[in-house]
Structures are given as structure tokens and as C-alpha cells.
Amino acid sequence: MLQQTINGISLGASYALLGLGVALIWGVLRVLNFAFGQFITWGAFACFYCLQAGVPTWLSMVIGMIVGGLLAVVVDSTVLAYMRHKRSSEFAMVVATIGVSYLLMSIVQSYTDSQIEAFPAEKFPRGSVSIGSLEIPELVLMSLAIGIFMMAVLGIWLQYTKSGRATRTVSWSEDTAALLGVRSSTIFALSVFISGALAAVAGICISAATATLSYSTGDPLLVIAFAVIVIGGMGSVYGAMIGGLLLGLAQVYTTAYIANEFSEAVGYIAIILILVVRPSGLFGQSEEQRV
């Protein structure tokens, strides 16, 4: 039981990063970006090709995060910024991100000939640490450490830095932020970059755990990200953290004690139950208090 709990928390930490990325985009831009799944894929592939070229693992992960973040900024500064300028509806912006997602996926699919790549997991820690009767894989500990570190840094940034407070102000009211001298365009770019970077590092950790990578890697993880924010509450940063951990634990427990075939359905079931029982999520806040 304790072994599975540790595995679940580790997986949940990666899921929390996905949820945090979506929560940032929703809290600041107020749109569900379906291209988020491709930020995961492109960041993981950037890391993959760097590892193949002999780049150190830590630097490959950083490059993957930068690629994911820059791709997110490009999508926002071109497609979404134009639609914001035209005052397009939220629905139109969601549809546009779906189109962008398919475009980006098609590029990767064409480049890789639709092949499933063997992610070089041997470049990551493969040993285990013994704690009493427990054997904890080093990769699990690495994913857990990265997740906790990223969540802590993001929380500190939002609460105690000038740019973090500006992000919360823009989330509260773009007009109020403008009166205070905050440039919304800068906050949009910063938030979107962080969101893409979080997506990429989560995708890298999960790809290392599964040792596989393909053009569609981000698709199921996009569903997981949406499930996390539905559980935690739309736009709630801390809700995304808790939601990710809960979903990771639920999936691992399902695999270990029920059946592996049902583990992927946990995210869908969680979305349905939360929307029926508590539509605002476990830590849902009013519209004015997002992020």
C-alpha cells in the first residue's frame, strides 16, 4: 500500500504540473487552450532529440521546457492575440486552439512518419532506493522532486514576486491591471510561457516513465490536465496541485487493486462525478478570484 502511495504521489506531481499549466492559461486568458497537448508533445520531442544528440539529460530537459514555452507563446501571440484584438468569443478561441492543435500534431506526425519512438529512458535514473522493505525507483523520486520543486517555485512566484502579483491582478481584472500600470500583453506572454514549460517537463517525466513517445503523446495527457482542473476548480492554482495528486493516486490504486484496463478511465469518471456533484471543483472560486 505504501509503495503504491509513493508511486501515486509521484505520478500525481506530474499531473499537477499539467493542471497548473492549464490553470494559468484559464486564469489569465480565460480560454481553454486545446493546443496544450501539443506543448507537451513538442517539449518532449525536443528533449528526445537532444538526448539522441548526446546533450546532458538536465540540459535536454531545460531545452524541452524552453521549446514548450516558446511554442505556447508563438500560438498565443499570433492566433489568440489576434482573436483577442477582434474581441472574438471564447467559443471561437477554443475552436481556433483545436485547429492549431491538429496543425501542430500533423507536423510531428509527418516528421516522425507516425512512428512510436523509444524514449531514451536509460538517460534518466534507473536504479532504486531501499527504505526498509520498500524499493522506490529513482525515476519516481526524480519525478516527485521535480513536481514538488516546480509547484513550490510557482506558488512563491505568484505570492511574493512583482510579476506574480501582476499576474494575479490581470487575472482579477485586466482593466484594473491597466490602471495600475501593468502591461497585460507582457503578463499574457509570461504566463503562457510558464504554462508551456510546465506542460513540457511533465510530458518529459511521463515519457521517461513509459519509455515511449509519439505524435499523439499529448492527447491523453490533455484529458488528464482538464480532469485535474475540474477536480481542483477552474483557475485555482492550489486546486490544480491537489487535484493532480488525487488523480495520480486514484490511477495507481486502480491499476494495483482493480484492473489496469480501468486506470485510463479514472480521469473521465472524475470529470463526470465532479461536474455532477460539485461543478465548481473541490477548491472552486468565484469568477473574480481565479488564479
HELIX and SHEET records of a PDB file:
HELIX    1   1 LEU A    2  LEU A   29  1                                  28    
HELIX    2   2 PHE A   36  GLN A   52  1                                  17    
HELIX    3   3 THR A   57  VAL A   75  1                                  19    
HELIX    4   4 ASP A   76  LEU A   80  3                                   5    
HELIX    5   5 ALA A   81  HIS A   85  1                                   5    
HELIX    6   6 GLU A   90  THR A  112  1                                  23    
HELIX    7   7 ALA A  121  LYS A  123  5                                   3    
HELIX    8   8 GLU A  138  TYR A  160  1                                  23    
HELIX    9   9 LYS A  162  TRP A  172  1                                  11    
HELIX   10  10 GLU A  174  LEU A  179  1                                   6    
HELIX   11  11 SER A  184  THR A  210  1                                  27    
HELIX   12  12 GLY A  218  GLY A  232  1                                  15    
HELIX   13  13 VAL A  237  TYR A  257  1                                  21    
HELIX   14  14 ASN A  260  PHE A  262  5                                   3    
HELIX   15  15 ALA A  265  VAL A  277  1                                  13    
HELIX   16  16 GLU A  287  GLN A  289  5                                   3    
SHEET    1   A 2 GLU A 117  ALA A 118  0                                        
SHEET    2   A 2 THR A 212  LEU A 213 -1                                        
SHEET    1   B 2 SER A 128  ILE A 131  0                                        
SHEET    2   B 2 LEU A 134  PRO A 137 -1                                        
END                                                                             
